[in-house]
Amino acid sequence: MVDTYNICSSVPILLPQRRVTFATTTGISLPDPRYIKLHAAVCRIAHLSAAAEYIEFYERDVESVMALARDGSSADVLSFALQRTKFT
């Protein structure tokens, strides 16, 4: 089984490859095309609503923060990092 999809990106320089192919030679099912389409729609909405920029802001903070602030000002960064671990 083989499924090929076009890649769309707001930053094409980061993705020089414009297509991705999922293939299997085992009995494992390929990703459902409906989920791929849903993911693409959610990404478009996040990009158009500037939510993607907001998420990227917190991702940069999570990577750069070495310790939490005593006054609690880094609570948002900690919260974002903890929520992200649920899905990875």
Secondary structure, DSSP 4 states (H G I P E B T S, - for coil): -EEEEE---SSGGG----EEEEE-SSSPPPPPHHHHHHHHHHHHHHHHTTHHHHHHHHHHHHHH--S--TTSTTHHHHHHHHHHHTT-
